[in-house]
Amino acid sequence: MKEQIYPKNAWYVAAMSDEVAGSKPLGRKICGESIAFYRSHDNEIAAVLDFCPHRGAALSLGYVEDGLLVCGYHGLKMGADGKTKEMPLQRVQGFPCMKSYAVEERYGFIWVWPGDQTKADKELIPHLEWAVSPEWAYGGGLYHINCDYRLMVDNLMDLTHETYVHATSIGQKEIDESPVSTKVEGDTVITSRYMENIMAPPFWKAALRANGLADDVPVDRWQICRFTPPSHVLIDVGVAHAGHGGFEAPANKKAGSVVVDFITPETETSIWYFWGMARHFKPEDQALTDSIREGQGKIFAEDLEVLERQQENLLAFPDYQLLKLDIDAGGVQSRRVINRIINEEIAQQEQANPSKRSSGKQQSAPLQEVSF
């Protein structure tokens, strides 16, 4: 039996709302599940297995007509419940029902539950205050990256790499020189780093100027990374004029944002990475939003090459024992949360189906666990 490496009984971001529009479906693999997303009746989002029960064609290559998903191969029409409704000159109502998925459109994203559909609870979708408050502005994008989703979690829970990977934008030597603290609160892992009385790097100098603040004076900088299952990382970042309280400084003394990272596994070695920045200053300035999105997109593109080459190396050297340092604590603790949730899912599956017991637990993470 194939071993499980990601939680499936969870809400994942599958797409941005504007990716599914009009009569064209979107085909996307989420946690190994091939899913066709489309607009059903009254523009409601629907999701079904991307598989036509007639000849196995991909339904996402078809189109939507009268709220039904029409297969582009022979015209079979499927409803949002996964049931075949009709087909030209054919009697198809007895076709087996295909899998449909719990799906919800919220905050400008399309969320999907790829696992046990009886466990899907819309109340479990995280609340995103920045997505509903007029005091915030958001701009973001999507990257497809060929790496294990846990490598991206590691990357975001340890921002030491900024000094080297992002040297021309957000990196600076003070990141290396400032200690990191890690704590676990239930299923949430938090790593934080504070830098006091330093000069802002180029990206944050621009943010200070955009907020009407001087960029040539010392600042206090913060990075507070929060991992929550299954694979979401939200990071409070920013700078404030030194001596005014750092993260707690008044709005007229700082430029602060939340880096948004929704990491959705596609396969064991590929992800859909929904990235963005929610800004808590000058939310009405669309030009600023566009500028920050462009700059942030370039920053994350630098991570892409590093992560894909890292994945290649890990596959090429599967027996190599990687070094483990205290800066890895955030990633290690996040993996422990993930592993526990996967093991709980496996135990529930085995209890429900004792004849289908798995041969083992989930695959070990590429970075071995270590006590801190």
N, C-alpha and C positions, 0 to 999 in steps of 0.2 A: 504494500500500500504506500502511495506517495505521502511523504511526510509533510505536515503542515508547518508553514513558516510565518503565516500572518493570521491575525484574528479575522474571522469572517462574520461573526455576529456583532456587527458594528456599522455605524454610518460613515461612509467615505464620500468625499467630494468626487463626483464622476465627470463633471463638466461645468463650464460656466454657462449661465442661462442663455446667452446669445449664441452658443454653439449649436443649440437645437432650435431651429426656427423654420417656419413655413411648412412645406410638405416634405422636406428632406430629413430622413432619420439620421442619427449618429450612431455608428458602431464603435464600441470601445470595450476593451477587455479590462475587467476590474477583479483583482484577486483571482485570476485564472478563469473568471466567468466571462464568456463572450455575450455582451448585452447590446440590444438595439434600443436606443432612446428616441422617442418621438413625441410630437404634440398630438394628443387625442382630442376628444370632444371638448369644446370651450377652452382650447389652448392648454388643457391640463397635460402635465408631463406624464409619460408612461414608459415602462421599461419591461422588455420581454427577452427571453433567450434569443440570441441572434442566429436562429436556426429554423429554416422552414421545414415543417414535418413532411412535406411532399417529397422533395429531392435533396434536402439538406443545404439549400442555398442560403446565403447570408441575407436575412431580411433587411438589414441596414442598407443594402444596395437598391432597395425598392423606393416606395413613396407612400405618402399618407393621403387617403381619400375618404371623406365623410367620417373622419375619426378613426378609421381602420388602417392598419399597416399592410400595404399591398406588396407582396413578394414581386420583385422585378424579373423573376425567371418565368413563372407561369400564371401569375395573377392571383395566387391564393391570398385571401384577406383574413388577417388575424386581429383580434380585439386585445385590449389592454389586459384582459384576464388570462391571456395565453391560449384562448380557445379559437379554433378555426371557424370563421363565420360563413364564408362562402368562397366559391371559385367558379369561373365561367364554365357552364354546362356540366359541372361535376357535383356529386353528392359527397360532401366532405365534413358534414357536421359530426360524424363519428370519429374524426381524427383525434388522437390523444392530445390532451391539453399540454402545451409547452409551459415551461417555467416562466412565471412573471415575478417581478421584483418590487418590493416596497421602495418607493421613490418619492422624494419631496423636493420642491423648489423653494429655496429660502436664501435670503441674503445675497442674491445674485448668483447662487450656485445651485447645481442639481446634485442632491445627495442620494446615495443608493445603499441598500442593505443587501450584501451579496450572500449572506449565510442563511440560517434557518428563518424562513419568512414568518413563522409564528411568533418569533421573539422580537420582531421589528417594532420599536416604540418610538414615535416621532418626538416624544418628550426628551429623548436621549440626544437629539441633535443639539450641539452646544450653542448657547446664546452668545451672539456676537454684538456687543453694544455698539461698537464702532460702525457696524453695518446699518444701524437703524437711527443713530443719533445725527442730527444736522450739524453738530459741533465737530464732526469728523469727515474727512474725505478719504476715498480709497482708489487706488489704481494698482492693477496687477496684470499677470499674464500666466502662461502655461508653457512648461517645457516637458518634453519626453526625454527621459534619461535612462541609459542602459546600465542600471546598477540596482543592487539589492536595496530595498527601501530603508533598511536599517542603517546603511551607510550614510544616507542623507540625514537620518535622525542623529547619528553620531556627529556629523558635520555641523549641525545646527545647535547641538547641545554643548559643543566646545568651540568657541569662537576664536581660539588662539590662532587658528589658521589665517585669520584676517590680515595679520601682519605680513604674511608672505603671499597668499593667493590674491589679496585685494590691496596690494601695497600702494596703488595710486589713487585709491578712493576712500576706503574706510579703515585701512590698516595703519597701525602706528606701533612703535616699539613699546610704548607704555602698556599695551595689551599683554605682552609677554611678561612684563615686570609687575603685574598686578595679580594677586592671588584670586582663585576661584573658589566659591563656596557652593556646596551641593546639598540639597535636602529633599526628602521624599514626604509628601503629604497624601496619604492614600494612594491613588493611582497617578497622582501628579508628581512629576520630578521637576525641580527648580534649580537652575544653576545661575549664579549671579556674580558679576564682576563690576567693581566701582573704581574709577580712576579720577583722582582729585588734582586740581591745579595744573592741568596740562593744556597744550594747544590743540585745537580741534583739527582733525584730518580734513582733506579737501571736501568730501561729501558733506560733512557737518558744518564746515565753514559756509558752504552754499546754503544750507538749511537755516543757519543763523541769519544770514543776509536776507533770505526770503521772509523771515519773520520779523524783519526790521531791527535786528540786533547786531551789535558789533561782532566781527569775526576775528579780530586781532588781539583779543584779550584771553587770559586763561579761563578754562572751563572745567567743570566737573562732568564726567561722562559715565553712563551706566549701560549695562547689558544684562537683562534679566530674562533668561530663557525658560519657558514653561512647556514641558511635554505632557500631553494627555493622550490616552489611548483613543483610537488604535495607533495613530501615527501623526498627530497634529502637534506642531510646534509654533507657539506665538511668542514673540520676543519684544519686550519693552526696551527700546533704545532711545538715546538722545543725549543732548548736552545742555548744560545750563551755565550761565556766567558763574564763575567760581565764587563760593562763599554764600550762595543763596539757597542752599539746601539740596542741590543735585536733583535727583528724581522727584523730590518733594518741592522743588522751587516753584514759585508762582509762574503763571503762563507767560507773563511779560518778561521773563528772564531766561526762558528756555525754548528749545525746539525738540519736541518729543514725538515719537511715533511707535507704532506696533508693526513689526515685521511679521507678515502672515505667511505661514508655511503649511499647506495641506498636502501631505505626501500619500499618494494612493498607489499601492502596488498594482502593477499590470500582470507581471509574471514574477518568478523567483529572482530574476535579474533585470527587471525593468520597471520603471515607475512613471506615473503622471504627476508632475510637480506643479501645483498651483501656488504661485508666489505673488506677493504684493506688499504694499505698505499702506497702513491706515494712519493718516496724519491728523494730529490734534492741534493744528494751527492753520489759519487762513483756509478753511475748508471750501470757501467760495471761489478760490483761485484755480480754475480749471487748467490754465497754462502751467501753473506750478505742479499740479497733479501729473500732467503729461510729462513734464521735465523729470520729475522724480521717478516716474515709472520707467522712462527711458534709461536713466542712470542706474536704477536698481536692476533692470533687465540685463545690462552689461555686467554688473557685479555677479549676478547669479550665473551668467554664461561662463564666467571664469571657474565656478565650482563644477560645472557640467563636465568639462574635460578632465579635471582632477578625479572626479568620482568614477567616470567611465574607465579611465586607465587603472584606477585602484581596483575596480571590479575585475578587470582583465588579469591583473596580477594575482588577486586572491584565487581566481580559478586556475591559474597556471601553477601556483604554489600552495596547494590545499593543506599541506602538512606543516607549513611554516608557522611557528609560534610567534605571534606579534608581541611587540613590547607594550607594556601597560603602565600608564603614568597617572598621577592624580588628576590631571586635566581631563582624563577620559571618564571620570566618575559619572558625569551626567548621562553620557551614552550608555555606560554599563548599567546604571540604575534604570534607565528607560527600557533597556533590553530585558531586564529582570521582570519589569511590569508586563511587557509584551509576552514573555515566556510563560508567566503565571497565567495570563488570560488564555493563551493557546492551550495550555495543559488543562485548564478548567473546561474549555470547549471539548477537548478530546475525551475527558472523563465523562462529560454529559452525553456525548455521542455513544461511548461504549456502554454506558448505563442503559441508554435507550435501545441500543442494538448490540447485545452481548455477543452475538455470533460474528460481528464485524470488528473485533478488537484490533487496534492498530499494532504494528510490530514494534513501535517505539514512539517516543515523544518527538517534539519538533526538532528540526535540525539545529545544531549548535550555531550560535552566531559567529561570524568570522573573527570578531574580537572576543577572546575568551574572558570570562568573568574574573574579577579580581576583587579582593577585599580592600577597602580603604579605611 
